[in-house]
Structure formats: C-alpha cells, structure tokens
C-alpha cells in the first residue's frame, strides 16, 4: 500500500482508494469493484464528502428496523471487506445481526480471502455464505446463491454497494432491504426500502453509534421512527441537496472568475 502523508489535502480519499487496490491484490476485491468505487467517489464529491441530513435520517430508520428485526443479516462483498472489515463486524455485533458473504464475481478463492480478512478482526466471528445452498428466485448469476441460515431466512437484509437486480429480487421475496449507495439514481437506491446515500466508511461507524444509543428505545419509539420515514422523500432531498450544492459551486466559480478579471 502506498504511503500517503496525512498532510495531503486528499488523504482520506486516497487512503480508501489504496485500500480498494490492496483488496484487489489480496484477492478480496474484483476488478469491477475499482470501477464501482470510483463511481461512488464521484457522487461523494457532489454530496460534499460528508454525511448529510437525509442520510442521517435514513440511518436512524435503518437502525430502528434492524433493532426490531427477528433475523437481521448484513451482506458482505469484496469492497465492503476491503474498506470496512472491522466496522462491519462491530455493526453486526451491536445489532446482533449475522454476516453473509455474497459475491457477483464469486470464486472459492475470493470467498476464502474475504473470510480470512474479516477473521483478522474477530477469529471467532460466524460467517455465512461459505457454502450457500439456496438460490434467490429469478437470479441466475452467482449473487443469487444465499445461505439458508442467513439471507434466505432473514426478514431484514443490509445490502451495501449492491447490484440492483438482487435488491429487487430480495424485495420480491418479501425481505425488507436496506442499502448504502452513494448514487441516489441507481436501481438499488430506488428499489430498497431504506436507502442511505452516504459513503460506507462514514455510514457504518455512525450506524453503530446510533445502534448503541437506540438499543434503549422502546418498541413503540422504534416503530414511530419507521412510520415517519419516507424513502422517496429522502432520495428527493438528496437530489435537491446535490442540485443546490452544484449551483452554489457554479456561482462561486463565476464570482471568483469575475473577481480575478476585475
């Protein structure tokens, strides 16, 4: 991994970019994962590389639903394992959720590499998806393979950095689907029940904080949070934020140009 000085103005962006590259070298991340990360990074620029209010609202609703769930499962792919392995385990433990490895570009070597990476942070962690025996109806590719004790049985599934067709298929199975996706226009974002438009490196630690606090909430309080949540409104608010921020940046750019010319 390339050493990046912390004084670099783009330190964290470059740090996580290197984590993805390192993940590919370890056999964790697929080549397509680099493309997906770059696409997400572009949307993060537009958002302002921070957690905005609609994302905070979505995270609170997501945590409420996960705390109410009977069989919550967090799905893990290559990019998740490369970027937030420790944070994923902490979130799962706090929510009492199971972890399941699920890959579009699935090979036994990749599954093994991801399992080894996660077990560096908790050697005793239970990992599902090693030998999946069920298939999501209508999904013929490798991502359709799921664990009978995990996603197949789950009532609530967290599918970060997700493929839209699996999100749609899981919703079709009657699962409540939560996704973390920096692209509010993606099929995953539009098909999920709750969409958190934020960078997963910010979202998972924040969700863990919320879960620790909200564990003390009553069932009625958690249900009220869910009743008041509207995913369509949240996605609209994200797009409005992006529009307003781009407008502001454009106006600031014009002003600076005129200032230089005067």
Secondary structure, 3 states (H helix, E strand, C coil): CCCCCCCCCCHHHHHHHHHHHHHHHCCCCCHHHHHHHHHHHHHHHHHCCCCCHHHHHHHHHHHHHHHHCCCEEEEECHHHHHHCHHHHHHHHHHHCCEEEECCCCCCHHHHHHHHHHHHCCCCCCCEECCCCCEECCCCCCHHHEECCCCCCCCCEEECCCCCHHHHHHHHHCCCEEEEECCCCCCHHHHHCCEEECCCHHHHHHHHHHHHHHHCCCCHHHHHHHHHCCCHHHHHHHHHHHHHHHHHHHHHHHHHHHHHHHC
